[in-house]
Amino acid sequence: MSTEKFLPVEFCKGNNGLDKVVLRESRGSSAEATFKPPKAIRGGIPICFPQFASLGSLESHGFARNRFWSIDTDPPAFPTNSSSKAYIDLILRPSEEDLKIWPHSFEFRLRVALTPGGDLMLISRVRNTSTDGKPFSFTFAYHTYFSVSDISEVRVEGLETLDYLDNLQNKERFTEQGDAITFESEVDKIYLSTPTKIAILDHEKKRTFVIRKDGLPDAVVWNPWDKKAKAMADFGDDEYKHMLCVEAAAVEKPITLKPGEEWKGRLELSGVPSSYCSGQLDPQKVLSSS
């Protein structure tokens, strides 16, 4: 019998001596985060705030993903259904440099938690702490990277028949056709008025990722494909074959907060075994289950 003490939250050092937080759930699931300024880390779940992509005057995807966050030692109550002890509360406030490029006072609180079942949950809270009486607006996304076996064998369920903005065609608006989204070339789309659950079916790994979200009406689907992958210095030439971004977001209609107001956006990710390629998984059951 192992005498090693189980630590649901561990603080340690990661690559290049960077601070790292590791969350562990008793059944073996784990999650970790590392930070390295000034460039965002490719992969994981970058936080796009206060601007998604280039929809504004800031650097692409805003500055939050490039900043050091602090441990929130006195977080407000987070109403969750989980009894998990594997969680961490982080907080980001604007620096003087941030206020020069985006002159708005805010507090961004982020809880990252592993549920007892091994699901990963992120809850973001953004509050306008301005004393000048002025509101501010922002766009937001959890830029979630999923690891897949083969992008050509992956399908996304839950976004069919919805309108989307195609970033490859000057954000022109289209309506999704067909029963599911499959991939055979570059994709960069913002789906609008999306459901609270979306499923990513990986036929080869016989695994389905289920995305559950609240407060995030849009969903961004992105894969750079071969030419753009080769053009990115921090992206392997063939890595596009084994990744897919499906991002819970608020992009089309920016969120506006008056002083003292707070917005909350919640994301929960789970992985479930599936045998869709043999017809044993009904995607609608995955999407409709709790």
JOCOR-V551047 format. One record per helix or strand of 2 or more residues. SS is the DSSP state (H for helix, E for strand). FROM is the first residue (numbers start at 0). TO is the last residue. If there is no record, write none. Layout:
BEGIN
ss=SS from=FROM to=TO
ss=SS from=FROM to=TO
END
This chain:
BEGIN
ss=E from=8 to=12
ss=H from=14 to=16
ss=E from=18 to=23
ss=E from=29 to=33
ss=E from=44 to=47
ss=H from=63 to=65
ss=E from=69 to=70
ss=E from=86 to=92
ss=H from=95 to=100
ss=E from=105 to=113
ss=E from=119 to=127
ss=E from=135 to=146
ss=H from=150 to=152
ss=E from=153 to=156
ss=E from=162 to=165
ss=H from=166 to=168
ss=E from=171 to=174
ss=E from=180 to=181
ss=E from=186 to=190
ss=E from=196 to=201
ss=E from=206 to=213
ss=E from=217 to=222
ss=H from=224 to=230
ss=H from=238 to=241
ss=E from=242 to=256
ss=E from=261 to=272
ss=H from=275 to=277
ss=H from=282 to=287
END
